[in-house]
Amino acid sequence: MNGKLRAAIIGSGQIARLGHIPGYQKAGAEITAICDVNEMAVKQTSETFGIPRYYTDWKKMLADGGFEVVSICTPPFLHNEMAVECSLRGYGVLVEKPMGLTLKECDQMIEAAQKAGALLMVSQNQRFMAAHQLAKEILNSSMLGKPYLLHTVFGHSGPEVWSPTQQWYFQPGRAGFGVMSDLGSHKIDLIRWLLGQDITWISAFANTFEKSTELEDTAVISMQLSGGTLCTLHVSWAFRPDWDNSLEVRCERGVIRVPTEAIEPVYVLSVDKEGLRIESTHLCSTEDPSGWFGAVKAFVTAVLEKQPSPCPGSDGRAALAAVLAAHQSVVEKKVIHLG
């Protein structure tokens, strides 16, 4: 390896171009190959970013080698086969969320990585946003005490705006679910990670207000966590003209609010032992507002230093289990228990 990690990427869409490719470059890794079924698109991407080899057959790319890790930036229905094959060939895997379409797929991916002794990480980038890192630090301290209520929102005007050529978001066989999977996966993982609690009960309501699909474009999800915290999550592809990526946690001795925009400060209000209000604002770094680069850097560091996965397959599986339970709640109109 000569101290420099070499990476390959499957998929040349927006998340590869905006997140994974610059993320590897910023982390000091070398991208030696990229693959996409769209030859024109992958050729353009390879030329734009100076990637020496491009492919339209991902299995041929894996067979040719010349790298130690692979990023999987494809629609979710392809994640399982690709991740399993990569792991069994000994490559470290950074796979986009949602991890898969079923829990069985997640289990197969985890088993393959364990069998091969390869690192498997799910790219849950919201963990690596500077404001969320700060929020976790504060919540882990004794400043605010026990978390009682959490409310978070993730909404924008839809994936067709984010990535106009990628219509798979609206196709059940390729995406699995709609906005609950696309945006809900982010926030469900964030909730579990921030609070260090599992989801025990979940209920959801969903609707399709605008998009031409049978999948939901808007959902409201309620959760009870293993430590007793109550959570609400709103996700939507029908927000305009603004968007929302905010978070609020109300605790025993105060509240923390994370704003949508990275340029805005995190707000903390607490009371001391004498009951006096302590109010503070905290500006965070804006260099990586989506956490994409931080996720890739954490993956690269874990591989090079032989550390545990920063977001293991078990966490990706838990997020998908909650999405599946939310969908079940919508269909069956009842509260679902997660064992």
Residue frames relative to the residue before (quaternion, step in Angstrom):
aa qw qx qy qz dx dy dz
M 1.0000 0.0000 0.0000 0.0000 0.00 0.00 0.00
N 0.2019 -0.8320 0.4927 0.1561 3.59 1.22 -0.51
G 0.6976 -0.5175 0.2675 0.4170 3.58 1.06 0.74
K 0.7216 0.3698 -0.2391 0.5342 3.60 1.22 -0.22
L 0.3522 -0.7580 0.5145 0.1915 3.54 -0.62 1.15
R 0.2101 -0.7634 0.6001 0.1140 3.55 -1.03 0.85
A 0.1157 -0.8213 0.5587 0.0045 3.55 -0.84 1.04
A 0.1558 -0.7264 0.6573 0.1266 3.51 -1.36 0.48
I 0.2139 -0.7825 0.5767 0.0966 3.56 -1.16 0.62
I 0.1741 -0.7472 0.6324 0.1071 3.55 -1.01 0.90
G 0.7447 0.2788 -0.2595 0.5481 3.54 -0.54 1.23
S 0.0758 -0.8237 0.5618 0.0160 3.59 -0.75 1.04
G 0.3300 0.7613 -0.4888 0.2695 3.57 1.14 0.66
Q 0.8183 -0.3043 0.1838 0.4516 3.54 -1.34 -0.23
I 0.6815 0.4894 -0.3238 0.4373 3.61 0.83 -0.85
A 0.6179 0.5142 -0.3459 0.4840 3.58 1.13 -0.54
R 0.7169 0.4746 -0.2571 0.4412 3.57 0.83 -1.02
L 0.7617 0.3758 -0.1998 0.4886 3.59 0.96 -0.84
G 0.7821 0.3468 -0.1608 0.4921 3.58 1.10 -0.64
H 0.7973 0.3623 -0.2017 0.4386 3.56 0.33 -1.24
I 0.6829 0.4935 -0.3153 0.4367 3.61 0.77 -0.94
P 0.7141 0.3990 -0.2833 0.5005 3.65 0.70 -0.90
G 0.5839 0.5841 -0.3710 0.4245 3.58 1.15 -0.55
Y 0.6615 0.4797 -0.3034 0.4901 3.58 0.93 -0.86
Q 0.6513 0.5243 -0.3238 0.4428 3.57 0.92 -0.86
K 0.6738 0.4856 -0.2940 0.4730 3.59 0.94 -0.86
A 0.6784 0.4853 -0.2804 0.4750 3.58 1.16 -0.63
G 0.5428 -0.6552 0.3819 0.3610 3.59 1.27 0.02
A 0.4879 0.6431 -0.4442 0.3887 3.58 1.23 0.33
E 0.3702 -0.7089 0.5581 0.2212 3.55 -1.29 0.39
I 0.2305 -0.7542 0.5992 0.1381 3.59 -0.80 1.00
T 0.1451 -0.8433 0.5164 0.0344 3.56 -0.45 1.24
A 0.8144 0.0659 -0.0169 0.5763 3.61 1.17 -0.40
I 0.0417 -0.7766 0.6282 0.0213 3.55 -1.22 0.59
C 0.1325 -0.8037 0.5790 0.0344 3.58 -1.09 0.75
D 0.1468 0.7447 -0.6454 0.0859 3.52 -1.19 0.71
V 0.5296 -0.6372 0.4488 0.3346 3.60 -1.06 0.66
N 0.6448 0.4704 -0.3100 0.5166 3.58 1.24 -0.41
E 0.3052 -0.8061 0.4771 0.1716 3.56 -0.12 1.30
M 0.6407 0.5274 -0.3385 0.4436 3.59 0.94 -0.79
A 0.6765 0.5015 -0.2876 0.4562 3.56 0.95 -0.92
V 0.7040 0.4582 -0.2862 0.4611 3.59 0.84 -0.91
K 0.6030 0.5413 -0.3570 0.4647 3.60 1.08 -0.59
Q 0.6538 0.5116 -0.3036 0.4676 3.55 0.96 -0.90
T 0.6586 0.5094 -0.3058 0.4617 3.57 0.96 -0.90
S 0.6555 0.5119 -0.3185 0.4547 3.60 0.92 -0.85
E 0.6665 0.4895 -0.3004 0.4753 3.58 1.02 -0.77
T 0.6515 0.5370 -0.3170 0.4322 3.57 0.96 -0.87
F 0.7969 0.3032 -0.1359 0.5045 3.57 0.91 -0.93
G 0.4941 -0.6963 0.4151 0.3143 3.59 1.24 0.16
I 0.3371 0.7243 -0.5212 0.3002 3.58 1.01 0.82
P 0.4357 -0.7773 0.3830 0.2433 3.61 -0.41 1.17
R 0.8067 0.1931 -0.1028 0.5490 3.62 0.98 -0.71
Y 0.0234 -0.7811 0.6229 0.0373 3.57 -1.07 0.72
Y 0.1564 -0.7917 0.5901 0.0220 3.53 -1.15 0.79
T 0.2687 -0.7080 0.6139 0.2228 3.52 -1.36 0.23
D 0.6888 0.3843 -0.2497 0.5618 3.60 1.35 -0.05
W 0.3179 -0.7964 0.4821 0.1797 3.57 -0.28 1.26
K 0.6247 0.5395 -0.3508 0.4423 3.60 1.06 -0.62
K 0.6256 0.5138 -0.3352 0.4819 3.59 1.06 -0.67
M 0.6251 0.5301 -0.3408 0.4605 3.57 1.01 -0.77
L 0.6578 0.5003 -0.3148 0.4668 3.59 0.92 -0.85
A 0.6607 0.5133 -0.3072 0.4533 3.57 0.97 -0.84
D 0.6615 0.5015 -0.3091 0.4641 3.60 1.02 -0.75
G 0.2414 -0.8291 0.4775 0.1620 3.59 1.14 -0.58
G 0.4115 0.7054 -0.5271 0.2349 3.51 -1.22 -0.62
F 0.7205 0.3052 -0.2187 0.5830 3.57 1.24 0.52
E 0.4097 -0.7234 0.5068 0.2280 3.56 -1.25 0.39
V 0.7962 0.1864 -0.0878 0.5688 3.60 1.14 -0.56
V 0.1989 -0.7663 0.6020 0.1039 3.54 -1.30 0.46
S 0.2249 -0.7241 0.6351 0.1473 3.54 -1.09 0.84
I 0.1898 -0.7713 0.5997 0.0975 3.56 -0.89 0.96
C 0.0227 0.8149 -0.5687 0.1098 3.54 -0.32 1.37
T 0.3917 0.7203 -0.4592 0.3419 3.56 0.93 0.98
P 0.6709 -0.4386 0.3723 0.4679 3.61 -1.24 0.02
P 0.6581 -0.5827 0.3122 0.3605 3.61 -1.03 0.76
F 0.6260 0.5687 -0.3632 0.3909 3.62 0.99 -0.66
L 0.6768 0.4763 -0.2854 0.4834 3.61 1.25 -0.30
H 0.4836 0.7200 -0.4201 0.2668 3.59 1.17 -0.42
N 0.6756 0.5330 -0.3142 0.4010 3.58 0.78 -1.00
E 0.6987 0.4673 -0.2866 0.4597 3.60 0.67 -1.06
M 0.6883 0.4903 -0.2893 0.4497 3.57 0.87 -0.93
A 0.6758 0.4970 -0.3017 0.4531 3.59 0.87 -0.93
V 0.6464 0.5163 -0.3222 0.4602 3.58 0.93 -0.86
E 0.6720 0.4951 -0.2984 0.4629 3.58 0.87 -0.94
C 0.6469 0.5183 -0.3189 0.4596 3.59 0.94 -0.85
S 0.6738 0.5026 -0.2986 0.4519 3.57 0.87 -0.96
L 0.6826 0.4950 -0.2953 0.4492 3.58 0.87 -0.92
R 0.6541 0.4664 -0.3093 0.5088 3.58 1.22 -0.37
G 0.5927 -0.6259 0.3396 0.3764 3.57 1.30 0.08
Y 0.5068 0.6478 -0.4270 0.3758 3.58 1.25 0.16
G 0.4476 -0.6260 0.5603 0.3064 3.55 -1.16 0.64
V 0.2006 -0.8077 0.5500 0.0700 3.59 -1.01 0.82
L 0.0698 -0.7299 0.6791 0.0348 3.52 -1.06 0.96
V 0.0288 -0.8378 0.5436 -0.0410 3.58 -0.27 1.27
E 0.4982 -0.6572 0.4824 0.2954 3.53 -1.02 0.84
K 0.4647 -0.6411 0.5240 0.3138 3.53 -1.27 0.39
P 0.5435 -0.1766 -0.8206 -0.0064 1.62 -2.20 1.14
M 0.6517 -0.5704 0.3431 0.3636 3.54 -1.08 0.78
G 0.7820 -0.1346 0.1233 0.5960 3.57 1.02 -0.86
L 0.6026 -0.5573 0.4222 0.3849 3.55 -1.28 -0.29
T 0.7875 0.1610 -0.0809 0.5895 3.59 1.19 -0.51
L 0.6071 -0.5466 0.4221 0.3931 3.56 -1.25 0.34
K 0.5844 0.5684 -0.3701 0.4455 3.59 1.11 -0.59
E 0.6371 0.5152 -0.3295 0.4691 3.58 0.97 -0.79
C 0.6366 0.5240 -0.3251 0.4632 3.58 0.96 -0.85
D 0.6551 0.5171 -0.3090 0.4561 3.57 0.92 -0.91
Q 0.6467 0.5171 -0.3184 0.4615 3.59 0.99 -0.80
M 0.6509 0.5125 -0.3105 0.4662 3.58 1.01 -0.81
I 0.6517 0.5083 -0.3041 0.4737 3.57 0.98 -0.87
E 0.6668 0.5122 -0.2982 0.4518 3.57 0.91 -0.95
A 0.6522 0.5192 -0.3207 0.4496 3.60 0.94 -0.87
A 0.6574 0.5041 -0.3103 0.4662 3.59 0.95 -0.86
Q 0.6588 0.5035 -0.3100 0.4652 3.58 0.94 -0.86
K 0.6497 0.5327 -0.3092 0.4456 3.58 0.96 -0.89
A 0.7455 0.4000 -0.2119 0.4893 3.56 0.97 -0.88
G 0.3994 -0.7116 0.4817 0.3195 3.57 1.22 -0.31
A 0.4630 0.6782 -0.4331 0.3715 3.57 1.19 0.63
L 0.4847 -0.6655 0.4833 0.2976 3.57 -1.13 0.65
L 0.0935 -0.7710 0.6295 0.0244 3.56 -0.99 0.95
M 0.0436 0.7907 -0.6078 0.0588 3.57 -0.77 1.07
V 0.2832 -0.7148 0.6142 0.1778 3.55 -1.08 0.83
S 0.3909 -0.7587 0.4761 0.2119 3.57 -0.74 1.07
Q 0.0765 0.7834 -0.6041 0.1245 3.55 0.15 1.33
N 0.1682 -0.8732 0.4505 0.0791 3.54 0.38 1.30
Q 0.5870 0.6016 -0.3971 0.3686 3.63 1.08 -0.52
R 0.5315 0.6108 -0.4053 0.4244 3.59 1.21 -0.35
F 0.7561 0.4294 -0.1925 0.4548 3.55 1.06 -0.82
M 0.4112 0.6659 -0.4972 0.3747 3.58 1.24 0.28
A 0.5618 -0.6510 0.3907 0.3286 3.58 -0.84 0.98
A 0.6553 0.5163 -0.3189 0.4497 3.60 0.97 -0.81
H 0.6674 0.4834 -0.3037 0.4782 3.58 1.02 -0.73
Q 0.5970 0.5421 -0.3578 0.4709 3.59 1.11 -0.62
L 0.6511 0.5043 -0.3033 0.4794 3.57 1.00 -0.85
A 0.6419 0.5325 -0.3240 0.4466 3.58 0.94 -0.89
K 0.6596 0.5010 -0.3153 0.4631 3.57 0.95 -0.83
E 0.6239 0.5397 -0.3351 0.4551 3.57 1.01 -0.79
I 0.6758 0.4844 -0.2903 0.4738 3.58 0.93 -0.89
L 0.6723 0.4982 -0.2974 0.4597 3.58 0.92 -0.90
N 0.6669 0.4965 -0.3016 0.4666 3.60 1.08 -0.65
S 0.5999 0.5303 -0.3647 0.4753 3.58 1.24 -0.31
S 0.5789 -0.5882 0.4286 0.3676 3.59 -1.27 -0.01
M 0.3678 0.7862 -0.4514 0.2068 3.59 1.28 0.00
L 0.8228 0.2668 -0.1141 0.4886 3.58 0.70 -1.06
G 0.4398 -0.7111 0.4534 0.3088 3.57 1.21 -0.27
K 0.8061 -0.3021 0.2084 0.4643 3.54 -1.27 -0.37
P 0.3890 -0.7121 0.5261 0.2546 3.63 -0.92 0.84
Y 0.2333 -0.7919 0.5537 0.1086 3.57 -0.82 1.04
L 0.8205 0.0383 0.0593 0.5673 3.56 0.75 -1.15
L 0.0461 -0.7698 0.6358 0.0333 3.55 -1.10 0.74
H 0.0002 0.7752 -0.6317 0.0078 3.54 -1.01 0.88
T 0.0703 0.7992 -0.5924 0.0739 3.55 -0.86 0.95
V 0.1731 -0.7776 0.6019 0.0553 3.55 -1.19 0.71
F 0.0408 0.7508 -0.6593 -0.0039 3.53 -1.17 0.69
G 0.2552 0.7745 -0.5378 0.2139 3.57 -0.39 1.23
H 0.0929 0.7550 -0.6470 0.0519 3.53 -1.17 0.74
S 0.7001 -0.5177 0.3082 0.3832 3.59 -1.24 -0.04
G 0.7522 -0.4405 0.1998 0.4474 3.57 1.21 0.29
P 0.6134 -0.5943 0.3841 0.3507 3.58 -1.16 0.59
E 0.5836 0.5815 -0.3813 0.4193 3.60 1.16 -0.43
V 0.6194 0.4995 -0.3373 0.5031 3.58 1.26 -0.35
W 0.6567 0.5096 -0.2873 0.4759 3.55 1.02 -0.89
S 0.8101 -0.0111 0.0626 0.5828 3.60 0.89 -0.91
P 0.2355 -0.8531 0.4462 0.1326 3.60 0.31 1.28
T 0.7096 0.4649 -0.2790 0.4500 3.62 1.02 -0.64
Q 0.6596 0.5251 -0.3071 0.4414 3.61 1.22 -0.29
Q 0.0673 -0.8408 0.5371 -0.0061 3.58 -0.05 1.29
W 0.4558 0.7171 -0.4377 0.2940 3.58 1.25 -0.14
Y 0.5169 0.6529 -0.4151 0.3665 3.62 1.16 -0.46
F 0.7406 0.4122 -0.2089 0.4879 3.59 1.12 -0.69
Q 0.6191 0.5524 -0.3236 0.4547 3.59 1.31 0.05
P 0.4419 -0.7424 0.4302 0.2616 3.62 -0.38 1.19
G 0.6821 0.5105 -0.3002 0.4291 3.60 0.91 -0.86
R 0.7231 0.4149 -0.2354 0.4997 3.57 1.17 -0.53
A 0.7565 0.3711 -0.1948 0.5020 3.58 0.99 -0.84
G 0.4061 -0.6965 0.4889 0.3331 3.59 1.11 -0.67
F 0.7702 -0.1412 0.1519 0.6032 3.55 0.53 -1.24
G 0.6019 -0.5905 0.4113 0.3463 3.54 -1.31 0.15
V 0.8652 -0.0579 0.0534 0.4953 3.53 -0.90 -1.00
M 0.5733 0.5849 -0.3982 0.4131 3.62 1.10 -0.49
S 0.6851 0.4395 -0.2712 0.5137 3.57 1.12 -0.66
D 0.6926 0.5070 -0.2893 0.4238 3.56 0.81 -1.04
L 0.8064 0.2120 -0.0989 0.5432 3.59 0.69 -1.07
G 0.6143 0.5783 -0.3462 0.4104 3.58 1.07 -0.71
S 0.5946 0.5821 -0.3632 0.4191 3.59 1.06 -0.72
H 0.6179 0.5562 -0.3349 0.4436 3.55 1.04 -0.82
K 0.7618 0.4187 -0.2163 0.4444 3.53 0.66 -1.15
I 0.6004 0.5488 -0.3651 0.4528 3.58 1.06 -0.64
D 0.6564 0.4856 -0.3078 0.4885 3.57 0.95 -0.85
L 0.6385 0.5390 -0.3294 0.4396 3.58 0.94 -0.86
I 0.6397 0.5328 -0.3183 0.4534 3.59 0.95 -0.88
R 0.6779 0.4937 -0.2903 0.4609 3.58 0.84 -1.00
W 0.6898 0.4898 -0.2728 0.4582 3.56 0.95 -0.95
L 0.6604 0.5269 -0.3120 0.4346 3.58 0.88 -0.94
L 0.8015 0.3303 -0.1406 0.4783 3.54 0.80 -1.06
G 0.3602 -0.7529 0.4851 0.2608 3.59 1.21 -0.29
Q 0.5720 0.5639 -0.3800 0.4587 3.56 1.15 0.70
D 0.4162 -0.6768 0.5470 0.2637 3.55 -1.24 0.51
I 0.4723 -0.6357 0.5243 0.3131 3.56 -1.25 0.40
T 0.1614 -0.8222 0.5420 0.0647 3.58 -0.70 1.06
W 0.7865 0.0880 -0.0403 0.6099 3.58 1.09 -0.74
I 0.0108 0.8087 -0.5869 0.0371 3.58 -1.03 0.77
S 0.0218 0.7661 -0.6423 0.0006 3.54 -1.13 0.71
A 0.0575 -0.8230 0.5649 -0.0138 3.57 -1.08 0.64
F 0.1372 -0.7145 0.6758 0.1184 3.48 -1.39 0.50
A 0.0109 -0.8109 0.5845 -0.0275 3.58 -0.98 0.81
N 0.0204 -0.7786 0.6271 0.0093 3.53 -1.26 0.49
T 0.2884 -0.7036 0.6139 0.2116 3.53 -1.36 0.27
F 0.1472 -0.8438 0.5148 0.0364 3.55 -0.14 1.33
E 0.8530 0.1674 -0.0205 0.4940 3.58 0.89 -0.90
K 0.7138 0.5077 -0.2876 0.3872 3.57 0.80 -0.97
S 0.4478 -0.6842 0.5125 0.2622 3.57 -1.12 0.73
T 0.5032 0.6029 -0.4409 0.4347 3.54 0.42 1.29
E 0.4919 -0.6309 0.5046 0.3244 3.54 -1.25 0.39
L 0.5667 0.5927 -0.3801 0.4279 3.58 1.27 -0.17
E 0.5730 -0.6080 0.4277 0.3452 3.58 -1.17 0.57
D 0.2065 -0.7719 0.5833 0.1458 3.57 -1.08 0.69
T 0.7713 0.1817 -0.1212 0.5978 3.59 1.30 -0.09
A 0.0825 0.8052 -0.5832 0.0686 3.59 -0.96 0.79
V 0.1843 -0.7236 0.6539 0.1219 3.50 -1.32 0.58
I 0.0626 -0.8172 0.5720 -0.0332 3.56 -0.66 1.18
S 0.1248 -0.7744 0.6177 0.0557 3.57 -0.98 0.93
M 0.0475 -0.8196 0.5705 -0.0246 3.56 -0.97 0.89
Q 0.1698 -0.7115 0.6643 0.1540 3.52 -1.29 0.53
L 0.2725 -0.7918 0.5316 0.1269 3.55 -0.85 1.00
S 0.6968 -0.5124 0.3248 0.3826 3.53 -1.31 0.43
G 0.7009 0.4343 -0.2687 0.4978 3.60 1.18 -0.50
G 0.6485 -0.5512 0.3012 0.4301 3.56 1.29 0.15
T 0.5042 0.6616 -0.4275 0.3539 3.62 1.20 -0.28
L 0.2644 -0.7505 0.5889 0.1416 3.57 -1.06 0.85
C 0.0853 -0.8277 0.5545 -0.0147 3.58 -0.84 1.01
T 0.0800 -0.7497 0.6515 0.0835 3.52 -1.24 0.60
L 0.0935 -0.7885 0.6078 -0.0016 3.52 -1.08 0.90
H 0.0955 -0.7671 0.6329 0.0427 3.57 -0.89 1.00
V 0.0263 0.7855 -0.6175 0.0311 3.60 -0.85 0.97
S 0.0933 0.8158 -0.5623 0.0975 3.57 -0.97 0.81
W 0.2710 -0.7042 0.6321 0.1766 3.50 -1.34 0.62
A 0.6530 0.5337 -0.2974 0.4475 3.61 1.23 0.24
F 0.3959 0.7000 -0.4929 0.3322 3.58 1.10 0.69
R 0.2591 0.7323 -0.6128 0.1448 3.57 -1.04 0.82
P 0.5895 -0.1407 -0.7900 -0.0925 1.57 -2.20 1.11
D 0.6432 0.5179 -0.3344 0.4542 3.59 1.23 -0.16
W 0.2963 -0.7047 0.5894 0.2610 3.54 -1.27 -0.33
D 0.2327 -0.7788 0.5708 0.1160 3.58 -1.24 0.28
N 0.0817 0.7715 -0.6255 0.0825 3.54 -0.97 0.95
S 0.3249 0.8045 -0.4331 0.2441 3.54 1.11 0.81
L 0.1489 -0.7707 0.6167 0.0592 3.52 -1.37 0.36
E 0.0176 0.7727 -0.6345 0.0021 3.55 -1.10 0.77
V 0.0591 -0.7777 0.6255 0.0193 3.55 -0.97 0.92
R 0.1477 -0.7798 0.6055 0.0586 3.56 -0.73 1.12
C 0.1019 -0.8326 0.5439 -0.0249 3.49 -0.68 1.20
E 0.7798 -0.3658 0.2679 0.4317 3.51 -1.38 0.04
R 0.8236 0.1536 -0.0518 0.5435 3.59 0.96 -0.87
G 0.8412 0.0024 -0.0202 0.5404 3.59 1.06 0.52
V 0.3971 -0.6997 0.5536 0.2151 3.51 -1.36 -0.19
I 0.1250 -0.7533 0.6389 0.0935 3.53 -1.22 0.58
R 0.0936 -0.7989 0.5938 0.0211 3.57 -0.91 0.98
V 0.1478 -0.7643 0.6248 0.0607 3.54 -0.86 1.07
P 0.3270 -0.7809 0.4980 0.1879 3.62 -0.59 1.10
T 0.6624 -0.5000 0.3825 0.4062 3.53 -1.33 0.16
E 0.7752 0.3551 -0.1743 0.4926 3.56 0.76 -1.05
A 0.5117 -0.6783 0.4445 0.2839 3.56 -0.93 0.95
I 0.6370 0.5413 -0.3358 0.4342 3.59 1.15 -0.51
E 0.6235 0.5224 -0.3407 0.4715 3.58 1.27 -0.23
P 0.5099 -0.6841 0.4270 0.2996 3.62 -1.03 0.67
V 0.4753 -0.5916 0.5640 0.3256 3.50 -1.34 0.42
Y 0.2271 -0.7892 0.5630 0.0933 3.58 -0.88 0.99
V 0.0333 -0.7874 0.6153 -0.0159 3.56 -0.94 0.98
L 0.0089 -0.7741 0.6325 -0.0230 3.56 -0.91 0.99
S 0.0992 0.7986 -0.5849 0.1009 3.57 -0.73 1.03
V 0.3153 -0.7045 0.5905 0.2359 3.57 -1.34 0.04
D 0.3858 -0.7194 0.5272 0.2360 3.55 -1.04 0.79
K 0.7655 -0.3819 0.2529 0.4518 3.59 -1.29 -0.07
E 0.6861 0.4553 -0.2739 0.4969 3.57 1.20 -0.53
G 0.5633 -0.6289 0.3742 0.3836 3.58 1.27 0.03
L 0.4627 0.6782 -0.4469 0.3554 3.59 1.25 0.23
R 0.4690 -0.6819 0.4927 0.2690 3.56 -1.02 0.87
I 0.0885 -0.7626 0.6397 0.0366 3.53 -1.04 0.91
E 0.0454 -0.8210 0.5673 -0.0453 3.56 -0.44 1.24
S 0.1012 0.8037 -0.5802 0.0851 3.58 -0.87 0.90
T 0.1829 -0.7464 0.6269 0.1281 3.53 -1.28 0.49
H 0.1489 -0.8036 0.5757 0.0226 3.55 -1.06 0.81
L 0.2156 -0.7624 0.5993 0.1145 3.58 -0.63 1.13
C 0.1912 -0.7932 0.5730 0.0772 3.55 -0.88 1.01
S 0.6715 -0.4839 0.3692 0.4226 3.54 -1.27 0.27
T 0.2426 -0.7734 0.5719 0.1264 3.57 -1.08 0.79
E 0.4010 0.7506 -0.4509 0.2692 3.60 1.27 0.17
D 0.7891 0.1428 -0.0560 0.5948 3.59 1.14 -0.63
P 0.0684 -0.8782 0.4701 0.0559 3.62 0.68 1.09
S 0.7297 0.4103 -0.2466 0.4882 3.61 1.10 -0.55
G 0.4716 -0.6914 0.4325 0.3355 3.59 1.24 -0.22
W 0.3878 0.7436 -0.4735 0.2691 3.61 1.25 0.07
F 0.7031 0.4690 -0.2809 0.4547 3.57 0.81 -1.00
G 0.6276 0.5482 -0.3274 0.4454 3.56 1.07 -0.75
A 0.6363 0.5262 -0.3270 0.4597 3.56 1.02 -0.78
V 0.6732 0.4827 -0.2993 0.4736 3.59 0.90 -0.91
K 0.6430 0.5211 -0.3269 0.4562 3.59 0.95 -0.84
A 0.6410 0.5215 -0.3249 0.4600 3.59 0.96 -0.82
F 0.6333 0.5235 -0.3163 0.4742 3.58 1.06 -0.80
V 0.6640 0.5045 -0.3034 0.4610 3.58 0.84 -0.98
T 0.6630 0.5085 -0.3023 0.4589 3.58 0.90 -0.92
A 0.6570 0.5188 -0.3138 0.4480 3.57 0.94 -0.88
V 0.6567 0.4985 -0.3116 0.4723 3.59 0.99 -0.80
L 0.7015 0.4816 -0.2812 0.4437 3.58 0.77 -1.02
E 0.7766 0.3420 -0.1692 0.5013 3.57 0.95 -0.88
K 0.4127 -0.7453 0.4384 0.2864 3.56 1.36 0.21
Q 0.3034 0.7473 -0.5136 0.2927 3.53 0.94 1.03
P 0.6245 -0.5125 0.4068 0.4264 3.63 -1.23 0.23
S 0.6365 -0.5395 0.3900 0.3895 3.56 -1.20 0.48
P 0.4548 -0.7006 0.4781 0.2715 3.62 -0.83 0.94
C 0.7652 0.0423 -0.0574 0.6399 3.59 1.24 -0.40
P 0.1673 -0.8576 0.4788 0.0854 3.59 0.26 1.26
G 0.7030 -0.4683 0.3410 0.4126 3.52 -1.31 0.29
S 0.6004 0.5707 -0.3658 0.4243 3.60 1.06 -0.63
D 0.6534 0.4920 -0.3166 0.4805 3.60 1.07 -0.66
G 0.6282 0.5228 -0.3284 0.4734 3.57 1.06 -0.73
R 0.6366 0.5237 -0.3112 0.4728 3.55 1.07 -0.80
A 0.6558 0.5179 -0.3146 0.4501 3.60 0.94 -0.88
A 0.6378 0.5163 -0.3279 0.4682 3.60 1.02 -0.77
L 0.6631 0.4891 -0.3078 0.4757 3.58 0.95 -0.85
A 0.6105 0.5534 -0.3548 0.4417 3.61 0.99 -0.76
A 0.6614 0.4947 -0.3055 0.4737 3.59 1.02 -0.78
V 0.6251 0.5243 -0.3347 0.4715 3.59 1.03 -0.74
L 0.6562 0.5046 -0.3052 0.4708 3.58 0.94 -0.89
A 0.6560 0.5028 -0.3090 0.4705 3.59 1.00 -0.81
A 0.6257 0.5271 -0.3365 0.4663 3.59 1.04 -0.74
H 0.6452 0.5060 -0.3155 0.4776 3.57 0.99 -0.82
Q 0.6338 0.5263 -0.3215 0.4668 3.58 0.99 -0.82
S 0.6355 0.5326 -0.3196 0.4586 3.57 1.02 -0.82
V 0.6373 0.5235 -0.3231 0.4642 3.58 0.98 -0.85
V 0.7006 0.4812 -0.2705 0.4522 3.58 0.85 -1.02
E 0.7841 0.3573 -0.1631 0.4806 3.56 0.82 -1.04
K 0.3144 -0.7854 0.4772 0.2380 3.58 1.33 -0.18
K 0.6155 0.4958 -0.3817 0.4792 3.54 0.80 1.07
V 0.5679 -0.5701 0.4692 0.3639 3.52 -1.34 0.28
I 0.2302 -0.7955 0.5528 0.0933 3.57 -0.90 0.98
H 0.2866 -0.7462 0.5785 0.1622 3.56 -0.98 0.89
L 0.2049 -0.7512 0.6153 0.1231 3.56 -0.98 0.90
G 0.3451 -0.7786 0.4914 0.1825 3.54 -0.55 1.18
